[in-house]
Amino acid sequence: MSKWNTPSGLLVLCLFVCSNCQHSTKNEELGVYSSYSDKYLMEDLVYHLPYDIVVLSDHTVELPCFIIEDFSRLSPHPNPSTISNFLIRNGAQHLAHLTSSDCNGSIHGTAYPIKNKIVSRANLVFIPASAINEEYNRIPWPEICKRHGIPNPQLNHGPVILSRIGFNEQRTEALLYVEDHAAGVGALFLFMATSTGWTERASVGCWVS
């Protein structure tokens, strides 16, 4: 009898397959982050001046409840499996059962460590998510940069907080939510896999400050 027909052999095979799935998801996630970063975090999109440093949160963002209304505003619409995976991977799967009338400005989900998990051509610096939550609305940006040893605040961009990325079952479609506090916007992005990597297909603003 082949070892793959034994219970232990099946266990080894399952572990191997699951390990490959996790590795594939990690690689695809890096690809989506890189695609977003290369387009939005390299330079000012209005004046085309390069950023010295882009300041990112070291944890992913928790999702605003009203995001459930914004999936349908993307065109083309994301696959339902993409939305489901996005909510699950951000620890907010319960939002799928809510309606807009259930939302009251609350935030949901789990903040996951993201530091050193992004490959980008931009010069990224990570600061604690707790610092952003506690400091950003009451302390001027130059002072925040000084506290965290970040030079040249006038040439920097941030803070930016990214979500985890949701995929459809075929890993051909991806959803990303971003809060860019320097630009004063929160937005959803839909990416499609192409022969050359991940390409933005659609985006929609979720809020503006």
N, C-alpha and C positions, 0 to 999 in steps of 0.2 A: 504493500500500500504506500502510495506517495505521501510524503510528510504534509503536503498541502491538503490532504483529505482527513487529517487528524484534527481534533479540536484545537490543539496547541498551534498547529500549522495555520488553521483558519484565523486564530487570534493574531498571529504574527502578520498574516496578510492584511487583516483589518487595520492593525496598527500602522502598517506601512502605507496603506491607502489614505487613512485619516491624516497621517503626517504629511503626505504629499498635498492633500487638500489645503491644509493650513498653510503650507509653504507657498502654494499657488495664490491663495487669498492675500497673503502678506506681500507677495511680489506685485500683484495687481493693485493693491492699495498704494504701494509706493509709486506705481506708475500714474495713478490718478492724482495723488498729491503733487507729483512733479509737474504734471500737465497744468494744474491750477497755478502752481508757484511760478512756472516759467512765463505764464501769461499775465498774472496779476501782481506778483511780488518782486519783479525785477526793477520796475521803474514806474514813475507817475504816469498814468494813462492819458492825462491831459497835456502836461508839459514835456513828457518824455524825458524827464530827468531821472537818472538812476538813483535808487535808494542805497545809502551807505550800509544800513542794517535794517532788517525786518524783524520786529519783535513778536514772537509767538508765545502763546500760553503753553506751558509744559503739560497740560492736560486738555482733553477734548472738551467741547462745549456741551452743556445740558440743553435740551431742545425746548424752545417755547411751544406751549400747547397749540397755538394757532397755526403751527406749521402744517397741521393736518389739512388745512384749507388750501395750502399752497402747492401741494403735489399736483392737483388737477389744473393748476394755472401754467404748468410747464407744457410746452408744445414742441415736440411730441410729448404725450403723456408717458410717464415711466410705467414699466411693467409692474403689475401688482406684487410680483415676487420681489422686485427691487425695493419697493416701498417697505414691504414686510421685513426684508433682511436689514434694511437701513434702520428701522425702528428697533429691531432685536439687537443689532450690534451696538446701538447707542443706549441700550437698557431702557427703552421707552416703548416696548411693544404694546402696552396698555392703551397708548394713544390711538391705536387702530380702532378701538371700540368707542371712542368719544366723537361727539359732534361739535360744531363750532359753538353751539349754545352751552356746552359743558366747559368751555374755556374761560378763564378769568385772569389771564395774564400770567399764569403760573408757568414754571419751568419743570421739566421732567427728564429722567434718565440718569445715567451714570457717567461721571467724568473719568476717562481712561488715560493713563500716562501715554504721552506721545513724543516726549523728548527723545532725540536721536533715532526716531523712526521715520524721518523724512529725509529724502535725498533731494537736494535742490541746488540750482546754480546761484540762487540768491544767498546772501550772507545772513543766515538766520541766527538769532539769539533767543533763547528760551528764558522766560521768567515764570515764577510760580503763579498758578491760576488764582491762588488765594490773594496774591498781591494785586492782581488785576481787579478782582471783585471788591477788595477793600479800599484800593487806592484810586482807581481811575476816575471815579465820579466826584472825588473831593480834593485831589491833588493835581496840580498842573503837570502836563506830560514831561517837561524838562526836569522837574523834580523827581518824577518816577524813574526816569533814565539815570539820573545821578545816584539815586538810592541803589540801583542795581548795576552800577558801573558801566553804563552804556554811553559811549561818547556821541557828540554831535546830534542831539535830539532833533534839530531842525532838518537834518538830512535823513532821518530815519522814518520808518513807517510802522505803525502799530498802535496798540496791540491787536493782533489777529488771533482768533480762536477758531479752530477747525473741529468738525465732527469726525467720527469714524465714518467709513464709507460703506454703503450698502450695495450689493450686487444682485443681479438676477441669477437664475440657476445656471445659465450658460456662461457667466462671467463676460458678457458682451455689453452690459449696461451698468452704469454706476451712478449713485447719488451722493452728493457732498453738500453739507450745509456749512456756511462760513459767516462768522461775525467779524467784520472789519471795522473796528471802532475808530480808526483814523479817518476812514471814509464815511463813517456814520451810517453803515448799512448792514443788514443781515440778508443773506441770499442763499437760494438753493441752486445747485448746478447739476445738470444731467450730462453725463459723459458716455460716449460710445467707443467701443474698441475698434480700432482699424489696423491695417497691416503695418502701420508705422507707430502704433501706440494708442494712447487714449486721447480723444478729441472732444472738446466741449460741443454739445449739441444744442443745449438750451439752458437758459437761466431765468430766474424770476426773483425780484426783490420781495423780501418778507416784511421788512420794516425799514424805516429811515428815521434818523434822529436829527 
